[in-house]
Amino acid sequence: MVERVYNFSPGPAVLPLPVIEEAQRHLVALPGVGMSVLEISHRSKPFEAILAETKQSLTDLLGIPAGYKILFLQGGASLQFSMVPMNLLGGKSADYVLTGSWGQKALEEAHRTGEARVAWDGKADNYNRLPAAGELKLTPTAAYVHVTSNETIQGVQFRDMPATGSVPLVADLSSDFLSRPVPVDRFGLIYACAQKNAGIAGVTVVIVRDDLLARAPDNLPSMLDYRVHAKNDSLANTPPVFAVYILSLICRWLKDDVGGLAKMAERNVEKAKLLYDVLDKSGGFYRGHAKPDCRSQMNVTWRLPSEELEATFVKEAKTHKLHELKGHRSVGGIRASIYNAMPVEGVRALRDFMVDFQSRHAGKK
């Protein structure tokens, strides 16, 4: 086997090794099928079974109640930035909570469709925190309230979602989907691209409450209409068959190997603490971007005393099998994405390297 490095990429991201190995074993031919999952028809019985299993696994893992539809779409979260307002605005305005770059992008796309207003914007603080109690300016008559649960670029994450009363809460859960339990019944709609915690690029999961499906205008293009996908069980066109298959394997891994989302959350808290402890004890050598009470458990972001040291950090890290640590170009610095599949051993290796790097470079600029 080729030696694997620790992949801290923000997405497409690290996959559980058991999932990769199972996909490898069955890539030439699925058991009892005689052909590869790359070849089977989306109308075939084998894929119908994969689709049904995946929906049931998501229902079990997340505790999705009755009255919701699970859709498997394409186009990533970026297409959902458009589909959400297209389907849900219904001539009203929506409220957007801006906690980072992805929330901003969602708002920009909403403006192309209809009216959307900013309920809170963390730009003044460089998106290093979440809204405090009383800061949200929500509209009681809004079509929905949109939030981004975890901002991968800035590294801030909601622990608890804002209360929106009778207004449906819509959330982009792309980067912390399946990383922890989620009270689905608090949401009108959830969407998440898979390539962080839930699999590979190509499939986006949408969980939408039945009553919201009726809001879509009749003149929507068919493939942008949630009702069309719900009516056809995500088979209105050819779905991303292999990506759905990998998602099904991820769900099995979470259920059978990890023991569910509560157990997964415990692992993720443990991993994040290893890195944040180094930041907090570094005496300012490592400067975390996010405020401590808003820190992400998925994407740990920090700066060093200079950009030169940051470049050296990234270069030296690769010699220790620690890859994809360069921060996003809009923020700079270092970013370690420690999604579900990142083993604790990888995070410990990064922690040890950080401690050693500081000991060798403290005082330098």
Number of C-alpha atoms within 10 A of each C-alpha: 3 4 5 8 13 20 22 24 20 24 20 15 23 23 21 17 14 14 20 13 11 12 18 11 12 14 16 14 17 16 12 7 11 11 14 14 20 15 12 18 14 18 10 9 12 17 18 15 11 19 22 13 17 23 20 17 20 20 16 14 21 18 15 19 13 10 10 21 21 22 21 26 29 20 12 19 23 16 16 24 21 20 20 24 28 24 21 23 21 15 14 14 21 28 27 26 25 25 29 24 16 21 22 18 14 25 23 14 20 24 15 12 16 15 15 24 18 17 18 18 20 15 14 7 11 14 21 20 23 24 17 8 7 6 11 18 13 21 16 13 12 18 22 28 27 27 23 28 23 29 26 27 22 30 28 30 25 20 14 9 16 15 13 17 10 11 19 21 22 24 20 25 23 25 26 25 24 27 27 19 16 19 12 18 15 15 20 20 25 23 26 27 30 29 23 29 28 32 29 22 20 19 27 28 25 22 21 22 21 16 10 16 19 14 17 20 15 10 7 13 10 12 14 18 19 26 20 16 20 19 11 11 16 18 19 14 11 12 17 18 21 22 22 26 21 23 26 24 24 26 26 20 18 23 18 10 11 15 13 21 18 16 15 20 17 12 18 22 15 14 24 22 14 16 21 20 11 17 22 14 11 16 10 13 20 22 16 23 23 22 14 13 12 18 26 26 27 28 27 27 31 23 21 21 17 13 14 11 18 20 16 13 21 19 15 15 19 14 10 13 16 21 19 20 25 20 23 15 8 9 15 17 26 25 28 26 30 29 28 29 24 22 17 17 11 18 23 14 15 23 19 14 17 19 14 11 16 17 11 10 14 16 9 11 10
